[in-house]
Amino acid sequence: MQSLSRRHFTLGLAAAAAGFAAGGAALALRPGQRVLVVGGGPAGAEAALALRAAHPRASVLLIERDPTRLAREPDEAGLAGFLRPRAEAGLAALKAAGVGLALDEVVSVDWAAGRAVLFSGRDLAFDRLLLAPGTAPRDEAIPGLDAVARHAWPAAWGSPREARRLLAGLQALPERGHVVLRLPEGEAAHPAAALGRALALASHVARRPGARLTVLDGTEGADLAQAFAARTPAEATGRVEWVSAARGGRVRAVDTPRGLIETEAGTLRADVVNFVPALRAGAIAAAAGLADASGWCPCDAAGRSVLRPEALVLGDARKAARRTVAEALRSARAATDHLA
């Protein structure tokens, strides 16, 4: 395949941007063009498969830093409720479809040259770039919340290692022990996951005599609390307290060595803490110039970036997205339709 000169690629991006204004027709893939899909979660894998099916003569390469995201092995016992969703299509299905795979991480994008720079030091040329960067923790100005605190009070928001630490703490919970779940301030980034986490912890508490759960809910509105109340395990009735933001559920300081959490409503002492951080789009979103001051990627309904109209953003990183697996898959299909 003949390589593109910088001039031709830059002109191509200008044409792509003009095509967006005219409805996106200029994004259609031509035989032999190179597509990079960044992120091997449900949205990225779905997009890679859809592109290979629709454009068998195009080169589609999926870049994912975590090989376990594409593994088909069963989840470890007890961890399923604490791990991020895996792609429906595993490694074998992607390879069978002709999707290339690079176990690496994109750290920056040179849009003018049409090249993605990888953590390994390599750089890859592309004609089209689709990003499914997922989410990452956002820094919070909470006194005492440092790296040591985050290790002691794991988020277990997609990390198997953190999930094992949290599960070990729950298994060692003493009788009459106190578990605290912290949900961050603002709009719930993953409401279904947050509800699932609260229910999973309530189930653990129900199995431990005298144990109790406090949910410190800093999110806006009462939807999560109402959904939880409707589904709380009967065994946990009377042993769960949901403290909304309106009732002082926001965290103001922490002291992990002493197991203390200072909230607007007062100070709590906990034996096990599941401290879910505030979130933003994954790091590559900001590095590629796709995230705004909110930390999320503003996009149109098809996933076209408002800040970089030549980029397509998939899944949870999109600003105001409904962050569910079903919505991630829908975003992948909507984006790939624009490359048809």
TACORQUI-V156375 format. One record per pair of residues at least 24 apart in sequence whose C-alpha atoms are under 8 Angstrom apart, sorted by sequence separation. I is the first residue (numbers start at 1). J is the second residue. If there is no record, write none. Layout:
<<I | J> <I | J>>
This chain:
<<31 | 55> <34 | 58> <35 | 59> <36 | 60> <37 | 61> <38 | 62> <39 | 63> <40 | 64> <212 | 236> <32 | 57> <33 | 58> <34 | 59> <35 | 60> <36 | 61> <37 | 62> <38 | 63> <39 | 64> <215 | 240> <217 | 242> <219 | 244> <220 | 245> <29 | 55> <31 | 57> <32 | 58> <33 | 59> <34 | 60> <35 | 61> <36 | 62> <37 | 63> <38 | 64> <39 | 65> <179 | 205> <213 | 239> <214 | 240> <215 | 241> <216 | 242> <217 | 243> <218 | 244> <219 | 245> <31 | 58> <32 | 59> <34 | 61> <36 | 63> <206 | 233> <212 | 239> <213 | 240> <214 | 241> <215 | 242> <216 | 243> <217 | 244> <218 | 245> <30 | 58> <41 | 69> <207 | 235> <211 | 239> <212 | 240> <213 | 241> <214 | 242> <215 | 243> <216 | 244> <217 | 245> <303 | 331> <29 | 58> <40 | 69> <41 | 70> <195 | 224> <199 | 228> <206 | 235> <210 | 239> <214 | 243> <216 | 245> <302 | 331> <40 | 70> <194 | 224> <198 | 228> <202 | 232> <203 | 233> <206 | 236> <1 | 32> <188 | 219> <202 | 233> <205 | 236> <218 | 249> <303 | 334> <304 | 335> <176 | 208> <179 | 211> <181 | 213> <183 | 215> <185 | 217> <186 | 218> <187 | 219> <188 | 220> <195 | 227> <199 | 231> <203 | 235> <217 | 249> <218 | 250> <285 | 317> <302 | 334> <303 | 335> <175 | 208> <176 | 209> <177 | 210> <178 | 211> <179 | 212> <180 | 213> <181 | 214> <182 | 215> <183 | 216> <184 | 217> <185 | 218> <186 | 219> <187 | 220> <191 | 224> <195 | 228> <199 | 232> <203 | 236> <206 | 239> <216 | 249> <217 | 250> <218 | 251> <302 | 335> <170 | 204> <174 | 208> <175 | 209> <176 | 210> <177 | 211> <178 | 212> <179 | 213> <180 | 214> <181 | 215> <182 | 216> <183 | 217> <184 | 218> <185 | 219> <186 | 220> <199 | 233> <202 | 236> <205 | 239> <215 | 249> <216 | 250> <173 | 208> <175 | 210> <176 | 211> <177 | 212> <178 | 213> <179 | 214> <180 | 215> <181 | 216> <182 | 217> <183 | 218> <184 | 219> <185 | 220> <216 | 251> <281 | 316> <282 | 317> <67 | 103> <175 | 211> <176 | 212> <178 | 214> <180 | 216> <182 | 218> <183 | 219> <281 | 317> <302 | 338> <62 | 99> <64 | 101> <65 | 102> <66 | 103> <174 | 211> <280 | 317> <281 | 318> <60 | 98> <61 | 99> <62 | 100> <63 | 101> <64 | 102> <65 | 103> <66 | 104> <202 | 240> <60 | 99> <61 | 100> <62 | 101> <63 | 102> <64 | 103> <65 | 104> <59 | 99> <60 | 100> <61 | 101> <62 | 102> <63 | 103> <64 | 104> <65 | 105> <46 | 87> <59 | 100> <61 | 102> <63 | 104> <64 | 105> <45 | 87> <46 | 88> <63 | 105> <42 | 85> <45 | 88> <46 | 89> <63 | 106> <41 | 85> <42 | 86> <43 | 87> <45 | 89> <53 | 97> <41 | 86> <42 | 87> <49 | 94> <52 | 97> <41 | 87> <42 | 88> <48 | 94> <52 | 98> <40 | 87> <42 | 89> <52 | 99> <49 | 97> <45 | 94> <49 | 99> <48 | 99> <185 | 245> <185 | 250> <184 | 250> <38 | 106> <83 | 156> <84 | 157> <85 | 158> <82 | 156> <83 | 157> <84 | 158> <82 | 157> <83 | 158> <84 | 159> <82 | 158> <83 | 159> <82 | 159> <83 | 160> <82 | 160> <83 | 163> <79 | 160> <82 | 163> <79 | 163> <79 | 164> <44 | 130> <44 | 131> <44 | 132> <79 | 167> <43 | 132> <78 | 167> <36 | 126> <180 | 270> <189 | 279> <34 | 125> <35 | 126> <38 | 129> <41 | 132> <178 | 269> <179 | 270> <182 | 273> <34 | 126> <35 | 127> <36 | 128> <37 | 129> <38 | 130> <39 | 131> <40 | 132> <178 | 270> <179 | 271> <180 | 272> <181 | 273> <182 | 274> <183 | 275> <184 | 276> <33 | 126> <34 | 127> <35 | 128> <36 | 129> <37 | 130> <38 | 131> <39 | 132> <41 | 134> <177 | 270> <178 | 271> <179 | 272> <180 | 273> <181 | 274> <182 | 275> <183 | 276> <184 | 277> <185 | 278> <33 | 127> <34 | 128> <35 | 129> <36 | 130> <37 | 131> <38 | 132> <39 | 133> <177 | 271> <178 | 272> <179 | 273> <180 | 274> <181 | 275> <182 | 276> <183 | 277> <184 | 278> <33 | 128> <35 | 130> <37 | 132> <38 | 133> <39 | 134> <179 | 274> <180 | 275> <181 | 276> <183 | 278> <173 | 271> <173 | 272> <10 | 112> <170 | 272> <9 | 112> <10 | 113> <153 | 256> <169 | 272> <9 | 113> <152 | 256> <9 | 114> <6 | 112> <149 | 255> <166 | 272> <6 | 113> <149 | 256> <145 | 253> <166 | 274> <142 | 251> <143 | 252> <144 | 253> <145 | 254> <142 | 252> <143 | 253> <144 | 254> <142 | 253> <143 | 254> <144 | 255> <142 | 254> <144 | 256> <81 | 196> <82 | 197> <81 | 197> <9 | 127> <156 | 274> <81 | 200> <153 | 272> <154 | 273> <155 | 274> <157 | 276> <153 | 273> <154 | 274> <155 | 275> <156 | 276> <153 | 274> <154 | 275> <155 | 276> <153 | 275> <154 | 276> <155 | 277> <150 | 275> <190 | 322> <191 | 323> <192 | 324> <190 | 323> <189 | 323> <190 | 324> <140 | 278> <138 | 277> <139 | 278> <137 | 277> <138 | 278> <137 | 278> <138 | 279> <137 | 279> <138 | 280> <136 | 279> <137 | 280> <135 | 279> <136 | 280> <135 | 280> <136 | 281> <135 | 281> <136 | 282> <134 | 281> <135 | 282> <136 | 283> <133 | 281> <134 | 282> <133 | 282> <133 | 283> <133 | 284> <133 | 285> <131 | 285> <107 | 283> <108 | 284> <107 | 284> <106 | 284> <109 | 287> <110 | 288> <108 | 287> <109 | 288> <107 | 287> <108 | 288> <131 | 311> <129 | 310> <130 | 311> <131 | 312> <132 | 313> <133 | 314> <134 | 315> <135 | 316> <128 | 310> <129 | 311> <130 | 312> <131 | 313> <132 | 314> <133 | 315> <134 | 316> <135 | 317> <128 | 311> <129 | 312> <130 | 313> <131 | 314> <132 | 315> <133 | 316> <134 | 317> <130 | 314> <132 | 316> <133 | 317> <132 | 317> <85 | 325> <44 | 314> <43 | 314> <44 | 315> <43 | 315> <43 | 325> <42 | 325> <46 | 329> <50 | 333> <43 | 328> <47 | 332> <51 | 336> <55 | 340> <42 | 328> <43 | 329> <46 | 332> <47 | 333> <50 | 336> <54 | 340> <42 | 329> <43 | 330> <46 | 333> <43 | 331> <44 | 332> <47 | 335> <51 | 339> <20 | 309> <43 | 332> <47 | 336> <17 | 309> <16 | 309> <17 | 310> <16 | 310> <13 | 310> <28 | 338> <29 | 339> <27 | 338> <28 | 339> <29 | 340> <27 | 339> <28 | 340> <25 | 338> <27 | 340> <24 | 338> <25 | 339>>
